[in-house]
Amino acid sequence: MPPLSNPTEIAREAFRLLATRRIAPTPENYRTVYHEIAGTRADDAQMFPAEQLKSLQQGLPRATPAQLRLARELEQAAKDESWSAYRNTLVRFIEEQSAVESLPWGELINSLLREWDASRSGLTTGKKREALEHLFSSAGNNAETLYNRLQSLIRAWSQGARSDDTGLVEGDIAPPPESPRTEASAPAPAAASRASELLPQMRDLLAFALENAVAAQIVEAPELATQARTLAATARKANSVQAIEDLLAELKRFAYRLELLADDRSELRQGLLHLLQLIVENISELVIDDQWLQGQIAVVRDIVTRPLSLRTIDDAERRIKEVVFKQSQLKHSLVEAKEALKSMLAGFVDHLVGFAESTSDYHDKIEICAQKISAANDINQLADVVQEVMRETRVIQLNAQRSRDELQSTRQRVQETEQRINELQQELDKASSLVRHDQLTGTLNRRGLEEAFDKEAARAKRRRTPLCLALLDIDNFKKLNDSLGHDAGDAALIHLATVIRESMRPQDTVARFGGEEFVILLPDTAVTDANHALTRLQRELTKRFFLHNNDKLLITFSAGVTELRNEDSQSTVMKRADEAMYAAKAAGKNRVNAI
């Protein structure tokens, strides 16, 4: 039978022979039979996995000369399909890396820190820094070269000699960049053995803390979280004195921003605690209907399920205070009603007792009069009896009338108290339903604006960040009101407030200052950016028409923008914004003017 050449036929015949010879179909047995049929040797068939090794080599790092040399040698071994060369290259590289890792860096770094802090004649901190900078820049990425040069520099500092710009001293010979380690370049003293490991370990620990501890704790501040990860990457690459100094400067700025974030978090916690305390106090004021709590619980639920915001908490606090006040009024009215009811019942019982006594006396006297009438023998004797009966009847009648009048008066007072309770209850229901919504536009009123301005101004001064205030006034609002009615005017105000809330940033505060005027507080915003923000708002308003009876109406506004100054109060900054707003109206309306 001629030898088979088709691999499929060879494989089929190999499986047939395994079955005929009753040999287990293991990979080794299959390979032996396969080569027997193909007429080849098994040793020749151990194909070199060039493609797999090529894919592996593409993922190898090439950051250092040693890594580049390893990659080149492995590529050559793979090209030659030589397992022995491939194995010897890997073994040699691992041995070299083990030798580098065994260098006592701990001792060296400890000696470096000790000599840095030591005072030597002619060696200032500036000269030491220059020597280190030059050393790091000239040593490259070779760890062994860096170790030897640092050793020479530390020895020079300890002897009080001057180090030149190369990091060496007179008499020192710099080792070649790729020279192997010798016994002469042995590690520094044993006393410095452990501490030399601190620098790379602390650098890695700093990077780990920035990436995993700090960034994870500030996820609600994406910009700071990104900066923390960037600093972590920079820390891992900081191998020179200049890089470390730059890293320290960036860390200081980052720490300052973290401090500001911590202050804001502290304010958030205090505000949330205060809000919860108000709700607890409010529960003590509740009397009958638990549904009064629904609006307040909804507010707290919204706050705790979303990222915390000082402005949201401030607004909820202001509204819940109003509900607490009205509930305290209701409680006082209910106490009055209870006292009136007790008084009415006590008076009613007293009147019943007195009326019963009067009736009993009246019955006794009537009975005596009846006996006198029965014993009378003369009509003249009845006159006195009749007079007595009429007198007693009039007395009992007056008592009954007085009791009735007093009971009616008490009942009227109770009815008035009940009416007052019903009125307060309706006000309370309305206030509870408006805990999350303003009466017309859903924005802050003047009182809310005052509180928001005080807090934003204090925050801006503390953080030294800009705060802008914009005053908006709807153009031709009186004409719209007169021609379409007050309902259309109210709807236009609601429409404008909705567009403002949906177009501005979450941290911006919107308040209705009065009539058709609105105020917007823009924290962390310069006056130029605030001007642009109001201009974008105008463009957005022109895109979203106001509908009245299915008719599209274009609403525009004029605005004045100004930035808070150190000497400003709310009245002065409002006055300046008002002047800018009127200047915008005088210039043709539908404009934004900044001062």
C-alpha positions, 0 to 999 in steps of 0.5 A: 500500500503506497504511503498516504499524503492527504492529512485527512486520509492519514488521520482516518487510517490512524484511527482505524489502526488504533481500533484494530490494534486495540490501542488506547487513543491517547495523543501520544499513541495517535501521534506515533501511528500517524507518523508511522502511516505518513512515513515521517519521524515523530521528532520532526513533527513537533512543530514550533508554535511560531504564531502563538509565540509571536502573539505573546511577544507582542504583549511584552513591555519594551519600556527599558533596555533590558526589556527591549533586549529580551524582546529582540532575543525572543523574536530571533529564537522564534524565527530560528524555531529554537526551543533551547535559545528561547528557554536560555533567553527567558532563564537569563532574563529572570536571573538578571531581574532577580539580581536587580530585585535583590539589590538592598534599596532599603539600605540605600534610601535610608542612607540617602535620607540620613545624608540629606538631613545631615549638615555638611560644610559646603553642601547646601540643600540646593546643591544636593537637589541639583546633584540628585536631579542630574543623577536621575536624569542621566541614570536612565531606566537601568536600576543597577546603574542608578543604584551604583551612582546613588551609592557613590553620591551618598559616600561623597556626602558622608565624607563631606566632599563636593559633588559635581553635576554628575552626582559623583565626587572627585576620585569616584569612577562612574560605573558603566551603564550596563556593567554587571554588579560586582562585590566592590559595589556592594550595598551600603551599610547594614544599618540602612538595610530596611529603610531603603525600601520605603521610597518605592513602597511609599510611592506605590502606597500613595498611588494605591490610596489615591486610586482606591481610597480617595477616588472611591470616596469622592465619586460624587465629584467626578473632576476630583476623582479623575484628578486623584487617578491622574495623580496616582499615575504621576506618583508611580512615574515620579523617579526624579527630584523635579518630578517629585517636587511637581507631584508635591505641588499638585498634591497640595492643590489637590488637598486644598480642593479636598478640604473644600469638599470636606467643608461642603460635606460637613454642611450637608450633614449638618443641614440634613440633621437639622432637617430630620430634627425638624421632622421629629419636632413636627411629629410631636405636633401632629394630632389626628391625621397622619396624611399631613406627614406625606408631603414631608416624608416625600421630601426627605425621600427625594433628598436621600435617594439623590445626590445631596444638595445644600440648596435642596435641603435649604428649600425643604427646611424652609417649607417644613418650618411653615408646616410646623408652624401651622400644625402648632396653631392647629394643636392650640385650636384643638386644645381650646376646642377641648376646653370649650367642650369640657366647659359645656359638658360641666355647665350642662351637668350643673344646669341639669342638677339645678334644674332637677332641684328646681323641678323637685321643689316646684313639684313639692310646692304644686302638691301643697297648692293642690292640697290647699285647693282641695281643702278650700271652702271659699273661692276667696281662699283660692286666690292666694293659692293661684298666686303662689302657683303662678309665682313658682311656675314663673321661677321654674320657667326663668330657670329653664330659659336661663339654662337654655340660653347658656347651653346655646351660647356654649354650643355656639362657641364650640361651633366657632372653634370647630370652624376655626379647626376646619379652616386650619386643617384646610390650610395645613393640608394645602401647606403639606401638599406644597412642601415640594412646590411653590404656590405658582412657579415652584421657585423660591420667594423673597424670603427663600432668596434671602436665605439662599443668597446669604449661604451662597455669598458666605460659601463664595467668600470662604472658597474665594470663588465668584458668585454672579446674580442675574435679575430677569424681567419679562418684556411687555408683561403688562401688555400680555396681562391686559390683553389675555388676562391674569390667568395667561400671565400666571401661565407665562410665569410658570412657563418661564420658571420651567424653562429656567429650571430645565436650562440652568445648572442644578447648582443654580438657584432660581427665585421669583423676586416679585411680579414678573421678575426672577433672580438667578444665583450662579455660584462658581461662575464669572460674570462673562460666563454668567452673561453667556449662560443667560444668553443661552437661556434666551435662545432656549426660551425662543425655541420653546413657545408659550401656548395659550388657547393653542396659540403660540406666543413668544416670551422674551426677557431682559436681564442684568448680570453682576458679580458679587464684590467683597463689600457687597450686600444683597441690596447693593448687588440687587441694585446693580443688577437692576440698573443693568437690567433696565439698561438692557431694556433701554437698549431694545429689550430681549438683551443681557447686560453685564456690569 
